[in-house]
Amino acid sequence: MPIEHAAILAARDRLAGRIRRTPLDRSPCLSDRCDVPVWLKREHHQLTGSFKVRGATNAVLSLSDGQKAKGIVGVSTGNHGRGLAHAARQAGVRCVICMSSLVPANKVEGIRALGAEVRIVGDTQDEAQKEVDRLVAGEDLTMLPPFDHPDVIAGQGTLGLEMIEDLPEVETVLVPLSGGGLISGVALAVKTARPSARVIGVSMERGAAMVESLRAGTPVFVREVATLADSLGGGIGLDNRHTFAMVRDLVDETVTLTEDEIAEGIRHAYWSEREVIEGSGAVGLGALLAEKARPTGPTLVLLSGRNIDMTLHHRIVSDETVEV
Ligand SMILES: *Cc1c(COP(=O)(O)O)cnc(C)c1O
């Protein structure tokens, strides 16, 4: 394994008092429907609205003093960017987020409000990445990637420790899957404590890079397509170093959802659980509702984030047909 269970325990100590310990609650309606106890890990109530702040904070705090003095840089305009900005501000570290001019103004403002410097360069993600490379080479900033990094994986794994502590008898865990940092950490933490537990990764049908890579036996390029599960888009990196192997070795099963099934997860969260969840955070619910994942024994669904455009959310829960 690229990371050891001990690294997750160390991350928990590092994060103590710096992140929220999110609640785990039984869902009466899903438990009835699935004939097994179903529990919801409400991680969308995490600081910054997603679990990404765990990995980001662990990675920032693990930097050397020299690296901290110079600062960090990243390209994500989504949950990873928010996590980095928050983690850096808390640690008193400079944070630069590079993005293309096509990124919507509300996202730019969201990152700025968290205290990060925003550099708008060019009109593609590639040009933004070039600016990152320039800052790494020229100003000696440290680039922190969203998933393929041992400290990021260990930070996300602290979620698995909380799951096991709160539901030691867990048998099935449903986890949203993109680059696999989240599920790698969670699966290592859960399976170390409870080897019989099954960990199931859930992605969207459109552009599921990890699922395609597992099928091919090696990281492959997958074209990115618009999806309601926008935080699950993007590749796993053809030069993936850690998460591909961890997902291959630790994850029992993967399932993929249609856009309608993702929307159904968002609707269920709202109308039946009274929660606002983004598409990527709702795929575990969608998988249960569509009966694509078979829950055996006490089942835990990870709700991973809530950063959805509220106008889009309103349309989805109002049952309008939504094209993204
Ligand atoms: C990043 C993200 C995921 C997927 O995490 P990976 O580590 O890339 O697999 C799932 N849900 C939300 C809300 C995210 O932001």
Ligand as a Chemical Component Dictionary entry (heavy atoms), coordinates in Angstrom:
data_LIG
# 
_chem_comp.id                   LIG 
_chem_comp.type                 NON-POLYMER 
_chem_comp.pdbx_formal_charge   0 
_chem_comp.three_letter_code    LIG 
# 
loop_
_chem_comp_atom.comp_id 
_chem_comp_atom.atom_id 
_chem_comp_atom.alt_atom_id 
_chem_comp_atom.type_symbol 
_chem_comp_atom.charge 
_chem_comp_atom.model_Cartn_x 
_chem_comp_atom.model_Cartn_y 
_chem_comp_atom.model_Cartn_z 
_chem_comp_atom.pdbx_ordinal 
LIG C1 C1 C 0 -13.670 15.346 -4.896 1  
LIG C2 C2 C 0 -15.027 14.879 -4.557 2  
LIG C3 C3 C 0 -15.380 13.505 -4.631 3  
LIG C4 C4 C 0 -14.446 12.442 -5.156 4  
LIG O1 O1 O 0 -13.247 12.335 -4.441 5  
LIG P1 P1 P 0 -11.982 11.588 -5.111 6  
LIG O2 O2 O 0 -10.957 11.563 -4.051 7  
LIG O3 O3 O 0 -11.567 12.407 -6.293 8  
LIG O4 O4 O 0 -12.454 10.230 -5.534 9  
LIG C5 C5 C 0 -16.651 13.143 -4.207 10 
LIG N1 N1 N 0 -17.544 14.050 -3.765 11 
LIG C6 C6 C 0 -17.252 15.367 -3.697 12 
LIG C7 C7 C 0 -18.299 16.299 -3.202 13 
LIG C8 C8 C 0 -15.984 15.818 -4.085 14 
LIG O5 O5 O 0 -15.708 17.128 -4.013 15 
# 
loop_
_chem_comp_bond.comp_id 
_chem_comp_bond.atom_id_1 
_chem_comp_bond.atom_id_2 
_chem_comp_bond.value_order 
_chem_comp_bond.pdbx_ordinal 
LIG C1 C2 SING 1  
LIG C2 C3 SING 2  
LIG C2 C8 DOUB 3  
LIG C3 C4 SING 4  
LIG C3 C5 DOUB 5  
LIG C4 O1 SING 6  
LIG O1 P1 SING 7  
LIG P1 O2 DOUB 8  
LIG P1 O3 SING 9  
LIG P1 O4 SING 10 
LIG C5 N1 SING 11 
LIG N1 C6 DOUB 12 
LIG C6 C7 SING 13 
LIG C6 C8 SING 14 
LIG C8 O5 SING 15 
# 
